[in-house]
């Protein structure tokens, strides 16, 4: 009987060791796979895809001094044109004719989470205005024209790595709202003046 129990104890210990060995092998395999995947994931600390808000109403100022107003609904980098909507009609304006687009101060703005704000409201805290110059046209995209949601990709030389970190920390709990856009059609770039709300 004693030999029988000893046999069972040995069998249980052998099985426990085998199970433990298999568990350890599986765990180490998962860790290796996870680290491998992390190493293969491209991480670009020098680039930021930033959500910005475009107020509902914009004034488009032409090189001749005239102006028009409407909602900015798109920028065509390939065709170098600005699309605006006014009274249900859409118009396309060549960027070479535009000096700048100025967004009205009292216009309604939607944050990326859908909350509405009105720029210029009293008691609404605003951050320090920023200017980003030399942004390639093809890195600015209007994602939702109805709510004025756009995305701009920022990276050097437009902003430094340190500035990117600052912008990212501000954008965690605030929304950058565009005040003005200026175009350089020859260099295919734009300049954005914005303020965090």
ABEGO torsion letter per residue (X at the ends): XAAAAAAAAAAAAAAAAAAAAAAAAAAAAAAAAAAAAAAABBBBAABBBBBBBBBABBBBBBAAGBBBBEBBAEBBAAAGBBBBBBGGBBBBBBAAABABBBBBAABBBBBAAGBBBBBGBBGBBBBBBBBBBGBBAAABBBABAAAGBBBBBBBOAABBAAAAAAAAAAAAABBBBBABBBBBAAAGBBBBBBBBX
